Amino acid sequence: MQFVLADPGLHWSDALFLLQGALHTLWVTAVSGFFGTLLGILLGWMRFTSVLLRVVTAPYIDVVRSVPLIIQLVLANSFLSLAGVGFDTFWLCVLVLSSSMAVVTAEVVRAGLASVPRTYRRSARSLGMNGFHEFFHISAPLAVRTSFAAWVGLLLGLTKDSALVSVVGYVEYMKSSQILITRTNEALPLLMGVGLFYFVICYPVSRYSARLERRMAL
């Protein structure tokens, strides 16, 4: 005897399940982007101001940039399990995504600070500014103008990379869609919905960032 679901198609209740997955995607992206950006700014500033710190942080930067994100998620989950550390899945995802965001942000920040002409810094110091004032009033604003577009691109990439966190059991939008595809075999409409979801998130952000970039250039 074969057992067949009475109605394996999509239901209105599935929309709530997808909405929860969408909120999970937005939440893990926002938290990871926030912590990753803060850590990346600190790392970028350290790597710009000191050759020693650049050498010390180079192994961490190189390893995280070189190893695929999905491998980092699996390894982090495995190591924590072997160590017997009870770690919430959400914070595990935030830890790995923030680390990935931090290393690429650090290079953007370092390049942005390096793009500020030395003559600007020397002029600021000749006007009586100390290093702290020169950084916050001269170097940092100019570096933001240079690095803003690249940082937005990293944030959009993080949004799409968040789909990989399902490998450690976190149910975000992509994972919730996969669960429904398995149950209903309605792959085409669900995958079209996934594509539309990421487009609706990423496109307005990219357009708004382009407008802000033009304003900062004035």
C-alpha positions as CSV (number, residue, x, y, z in Angstrom):
1,M,0.0,0.0,0.0
2,Q,1.3,3.5,-0.8
3,F,0.6,6.5,1.4
4,V,0.0,9.7,-0.5
5,L,-0.5,13.1,1.0
6,A,-4.0,14.3,0.6
7,D,-2.9,17.7,-0.8
8,P,0.8,18.1,-1.4
9,G,0.4,21.5,-3.1
10,L,1.2,24.9,-1.8
11,H,-1.1,26.4,0.9
12,W,-1.6,29.8,2.4
13,S,0.0,28.6,5.6
14,D,3.2,28.1,3.6
15,A,3.4,31.9,3.1
16,L,3.9,32.3,6.9
17,F,6.7,29.7,6.8
18,L,8.4,31.6,3.9
19,L,7.9,34.9,5.7
20,Q,9.6,33.5,8.8
21,G,12.5,32.4,6.6
22,A,12.7,35.8,5.0
23,L,12.8,37.5,8.4
24,H,15.6,35.1,9.5
25,T,17.6,36.0,6.3
26,L,17.2,39.7,7.0
27,W,18.1,39.4,10.7
28,V,21.2,37.2,10.3
29,T,22.4,39.5,7.5
30,A,21.8,42.7,9.5
31,V,23.5,41.4,12.6
32,S,26.4,39.9,10.7
33,G,26.8,43.0,8.6
34,F,26.9,45.2,11.7
35,F,29.5,43.3,13.6
36,G,31.5,42.4,10.5
37,T,31.7,46.1,9.5
38,L,32.8,47.2,12.9
39,L,35.5,44.5,13.1
40,G,36.5,45.2,9.5
41,I,36.9,49.0,10.2
42,L,39.1,48.2,13.2
43,L,41.2,45.6,11.2
44,G,41.5,47.9,8.2
45,W,42.7,50.8,10.4
46,M,45.2,48.5,12.2
47,R,46.6,47.2,8.9
48,F,46.9,50.7,7.5
49,T,48.6,52.3,10.5
50,S,51.2,49.6,11.4
51,V,53.3,47.3,9.3
52,L,53.7,44.9,12.3
53,L,49.9,44.7,12.7
54,R,49.5,44.1,9.0
55,V,51.9,41.1,9.2
56,V,50.3,39.7,12.3
57,T,46.7,39.9,10.9
58,A,47.7,38.6,7.4
59,P,47.3,34.9,8.2
60,Y,43.7,35.5,9.5
61,I,42.8,37.6,6.5
62,D,44.3,35.3,4.0
63,V,42.7,32.1,5.4
64,V,39.2,33.5,5.8
65,R,39.4,35.1,2.3
66,S,40.7,31.9,0.7
67,V,38.4,29.2,2.3
68,P,34.9,29.0,0.9
69,L,32.2,30.2,3.2
70,I,30.3,27.0,3.3
71,I,33.4,25.1,4.4
72,Q,33.9,27.7,7.2
73,L,30.4,27.1,8.4
74,V,30.8,23.3,8.4
75,L,34.2,23.5,10.2
76,A,33.0,26.0,12.8
77,N,30.0,23.9,13.5
78,S,32.0,20.7,13.7
79,F,34.7,22.2,16.0
80,L,32.2,23.6,18.4
81,S,30.4,20.3,18.5
82,L,33.6,18.4,19.2
83,A,34.5,20.8,21.9
84,G,31.1,20.3,23.5
85,V,30.3,24.0,23.3
86,G,26.5,24.6,23.2
87,F,26.3,27.4,20.6
88,D,23.0,28.7,19.2
89,T,22.8,28.1,15.5
90,F,21.9,31.8,14.8
91,W,25.0,33.0,16.6
92,L,27.2,30.4,14.9
93,C,26.0,31.8,11.6
94,V,26.6,35.4,12.8
95,L,30.1,34.4,13.9
96,V,31.1,33.0,10.6
97,L,29.4,35.6,8.4
98,S,30.8,38.4,10.5
99,S,34.3,37.1,10.2
100,S,33.9,36.8,6.4
101,M,32.5,40.3,6.2
102,A,35.2,41.7,8.4
103,V,38.2,40.5,6.4
104,V,36.9,41.9,3.1
105,T,35.8,45.1,4.8
106,A,39.2,45.5,6.3
107,E,40.8,45.5,2.9
108,V,38.3,48.1,1.6
109,V,39.0,50.3,4.6
110,R,42.8,49.9,4.3
111,A,42.6,50.8,0.6
112,G,40.3,53.8,1.3
113,L,42.7,55.2,3.9
114,A,45.7,54.6,1.6
115,S,43.9,56.6,-1.2
116,V,44.0,59.8,0.9
117,P,47.0,61.8,-0.3
118,R,49.8,62.3,2.2
119,T,49.9,66.0,1.4
120,Y,46.4,66.3,3.0
121,R,47.6,64.7,6.2
122,R,50.7,66.8,6.3
123,S,48.7,69.9,5.7
124,A,46.4,69.0,8.6
125,R,49.3,68.5,10.9
126,S,50.9,71.7,9.8
127,L,47.6,73.5,10.8
128,G,48.0,72.2,14.3
129,M,45.8,69.0,14.2
130,N,46.9,66.0,16.1
131,G,46.7,62.5,14.7
132,F,43.3,61.9,16.2
133,H,41.7,65.1,14.8
134,E,43.4,64.6,11.4
135,F,42.0,61.1,11.1
136,F,38.4,61.9,12.0
137,H,38.2,65.2,10.1
138,I,40.4,64.5,7.0
139,S,41.3,60.8,6.4
140,A,38.1,59.1,7.6
141,P,35.6,61.3,5.5
142,L,37.7,61.0,2.4
143,A,38.1,57.2,2.9
144,V,34.4,56.8,3.3
145,R,33.8,58.5,-0.1
146,T,36.2,56.1,-1.7
147,S,35.1,53.0,0.1
148,F,31.3,53.4,0.3
149,A,30.4,51.8,-3.0
150,A,32.7,48.8,-2.4
151,W,31.3,48.3,1.1
152,V,27.7,48.3,-0.2
153,G,28.7,45.7,-2.7
154,L,30.1,43.6,0.2
155,L,26.9,44.0,2.1
156,L,24.8,42.8,-0.9
157,G,27.1,39.9,-1.3
158,L,26.7,39.0,2.4
159,T,22.9,39.1,1.9
160,K,23.2,36.5,-0.9
161,D,25.8,34.4,1.0
162,S,23.4,34.1,3.9
163,A,21.7,31.4,1.9
164,L,24.6,29.1,2.8
165,V,23.8,29.1,6.5
166,S,21.2,26.4,5.9
167,V,24.1,23.9,5.8
168,V,24.3,24.1,9.6
169,G,20.6,23.9,10.1
170,Y,19.5,27.5,10.2
171,V,16.2,27.9,8.4
172,E,16.4,31.1,6.3
173,Y,14.5,31.9,3.2
174,M,16.4,29.6,0.8
175,K,16.1,26.6,3.2
176,S,12.4,27.2,3.8
177,S,11.9,27.2,0.0
178,Q,13.9,24.0,-0.3
179,I,11.7,22.4,2.4
180,L,8.6,23.3,0.5
181,I,10.0,22.2,-2.8
182,T,10.7,18.8,-1.3
183,R,7.1,18.5,0.0
184,T,5.3,20.0,-3.0
185,N,7.6,19.5,-6.0
186,E,6.7,23.1,-7.0
187,A,10.3,24.0,-7.8
188,L,9.7,26.7,-10.5
189,P,7.4,29.1,-8.6
190,L,9.3,28.7,-5.4
191,L,12.7,29.3,-7.0
192,M,11.3,32.3,-8.9
193,G,10.1,33.6,-5.5
194,V,13.6,33.2,-4.1
195,G,15.1,35.1,-6.9
196,L,12.5,37.9,-6.6
197,F,13.1,38.1,-2.8
198,Y,16.8,38.7,-3.2
199,F,16.1,41.2,-6.1
200,V,13.6,43.1,-4.0
201,I,16.2,43.4,-1.2
202,C,19.3,44.1,-3.2
203,Y,18.2,46.3,-6.0
204,P,16.7,49.2,-3.9
205,V,19.8,49.1,-1.7
206,S,22.1,49.4,-4.7
207,R,20.1,52.2,-6.2
208,Y,19.9,54.1,-2.9
209,S,23.6,53.7,-2.3
210,A,24.4,55.0,-5.8
211,R,22.3,58.1,-4.9
212,L,24.2,58.6,-1.7
213,E,27.5,58.1,-3.4
214,R,26.6,60.9,-5.9
215,R,25.7,63.2,-3.0
216,M,28.9,62.5,-1.2
217,A,30.9,63.3,-4.4
218,L,29.4,66.8,-4.5
